């Protein structure tokens, strides 16, 4: 089985799962998500298996009947590890294409749970190595110990997570290469992926209502810098990102509400295009349709047939002002933004 060339980092939430299932079959086959369980602070072991996200987790598992992905719980509290191990093992056992994840900074209990699940079901394990700043050479020693515990018979996937790669971090490409140079010789990695999040943290003062705003795709630029290095392992290296959300979105707890506005998103070769819209009030419908129209009219707009994301933007822009049907909510805008982004990322990678 050939491994997909694109790895989006996604939360186990409905809008992310439906974005994945709304992809065209050829795009979905080229996409291997790294799913992340959201934080469940203070939830006791007995209650964890009945938590809200378990239903969504099983829906994610059902979406992976044909294509691989990974399942991580990076925010789990130590007391939750035993219950999480049961839930993750159940999901992996029912869909062996959904692989558990661990990392060098995880607890012994979490590492053991992931490695035991990988060995029991023969699915392998993802090793997520976080590099939020400069590469620390001591990390190699911790990973070597983890690989020794895994043993030679467990396939291992390297998930090099650079975290937020924004304009204030111009050396991210060099740090990614330093990390890959150190990690590549440690194991016969089944897959190796460089992940980074270039989508900005959207605040009220970042965007003017109804105006298009561009932010550079700095994670994509990092990927090009890595590929320009000429390293011998580049032919086996996979690209990953955080879709059209900032890295910090993974840590958001369920509920809590949000601002009275939202954002329509579009991806071009060099930019994330954002447009802030009101999510309430008498001008809501007209504002959302106008924003969708501005994106549809971009020279870089790929046409309504490019993906379900572009189709939604076209239909929203051309809908009647007399009804709000088809203008969506925040989760619809996230799903639509991710669908167009995933599709475009896969097609760009294929062209390479």
Buried (B, 14 or more C-beta within 10 A) or exposed (E): EEBBBBBBBBBBBBBBBBBBBBBBEEBBBBBBBBBBBBBBEEBEBEEBEEBEBBEBBBBBBEBBEEBBBBBBBBBBBEEBBEBBBBBBBBBBBBBBBBBBBBBBEBEEBBBBBBBBBBBEBEBBBBBBBBBEEEBEEEBBEBBEEBBEEBEEEBBBBBBBBBBBBBEEBEEBBBBBBBBBEBBBEBBEBBBBBBBBBBBBEBEEEEBEEBEBBEBBBBBBBBBEBBBEEEBEEEEEBBBBBBBBBBBEBBEBEEEEEEEEBBBBBBBBEEBBBBBBBBBEEEEBBBBBBBBBBBBBEBEEBBEBEBBBBBBBBBBBBEBEEEEBEBBBEBBBBBBBBBBBBBBBBBBBBEEE
